[in-house]
Amino acid sequence: MAKTKVISVANQKGGGGKSTSVYCIGAGLALDGKKVLLIDVDPQGDLTKMLGMRKPHDLPRALGDVMSDVVSGKEIAEHTEIMHHHEGFDFVPGNRALSAVETGLVNVMSRETVLRQYVDSVGNIGGQPYWSWYGFEGRVEWCACFVSWCSNECGYIENGIIPKFAGCVNGVQWFKDRGQWADNSIEPTPGMIIFFDWDSPNGSSGPQDGQSDHVGIVEKCENGIVYTVEGNSGDSCRQRQYSVGYYEILGYGIPAY
């Protein structure tokens, strides 16, 4: 998640004011203009009740359900468990489903990372952190915004190494204008920018036309396989892989790192 601060409030003793503290901290941060997500990790659901959900155990989806999805490897396509509070922040409710998750974690590898994996997935769907950073007020096709955001985080835009671009065609042209372009026949190196020209006659991108429809970042190339990181792949950030020379790869931008 982009520029996110995680604050944990924990104490084994009941009645110590954990739920009240979390509520007050979250509401205060929201009043200060921060984007806030509260997560209730208590099977009793006290914070959830405090936030207006008087029957947390009757909710169709809560934290225990999404943690179970993480454990089973099920892809979380949409974060329907996240609820909005009228004081300007969001929250993930907790209920007794968490008790079952806790029991099931006993034999799970790296069980201490399950909650972190869930938190990391929030914001991954829909690309809001990336297209809003770029300056858009609503969702756009955000693969180029994702590449630009990553580049900005590394200081590459400020130093003129990679452009800030929201359109794939503009990104291709920037690299070509500087003689930093290669076709899909090469074996790319990590950090190259990979551009695609989808062949989808009946889809939104249409048949191949020599213009880029999608962009990502090369993670590595091993044994004839190109591994990438891409935004807006199924409306989320994902790792993908392609054969070297794959016909839908238009080419590569070669940053002068």
JOCOR-V251115 format. One line per field, one symbol per residue. ss: DSSP state (H for helix, E for strand, L for the rest). phi: phi as a letter, one per 20 degrees, with the letter a starting at -180 (. if undefined). psi: psi as a letter, one per 30 degrees, with the letter a starting at -180 (. if undefined). A space follows every 10 residues. Layout:
ss->???
phi->???
psi->???
This chain:
ss->LLLLLLLLLL LLLLLLLHHH HHHHHHHHHH HLLLLLEEEL LLLLLHHHHH LLLLLHHHLL LLHHHHHHHH HHLLLLLLLL LEEELLLLLE EELLLLHHHH HHHHHHHLLL HHHHHHHHHH HLLLLLLHHH HHHHLLLLLL LLHHHHHHHH HHHLLLLLLL LLLLLLLHHH HHHHHHHLLL EEELLLLLLL LLEEEELLLE LLLLLELLLL LLLEEEEEEE EELLEEEEEE LLLLLLLEEE EEELLLLLEE EEELLLL
phi->.fldddddcb afffmenfff ffgfffffff feneeccece degfmffgff eoefcffeff bbggffffff fenffefbef ffdddfencd bdfdbfgfff fgfffgdefl ffdfffffgf ffnfenmgfe ffgfpeebfc fdfffffffg fffenffgem ecfebddfff fgfffffdmd ccffefefdg nfeddccfdc gddfemffcn dfdbbbcfea cclmdedcdc eldmmbebec bbfgngfeef rcedfef
psi->kkhkkkkkjk kfklgfgeee eeeeeeeeee fggljkjkkj gkffheeeee gfififffkf kaeeeeeeee efgkkjfkif fklkkfggll ljlkafffee eeeffegkkh fffeeeeeef fkffkfgefe feefgkflkl jgeeeeeeee eeffgfeegg ekljkfkeee eeeeeefggh kkagfljllk flkkkljkii egaffalkgg kkfllakkel jkhgkkklkk lhjgglklkl klkkgkffje akkjki.
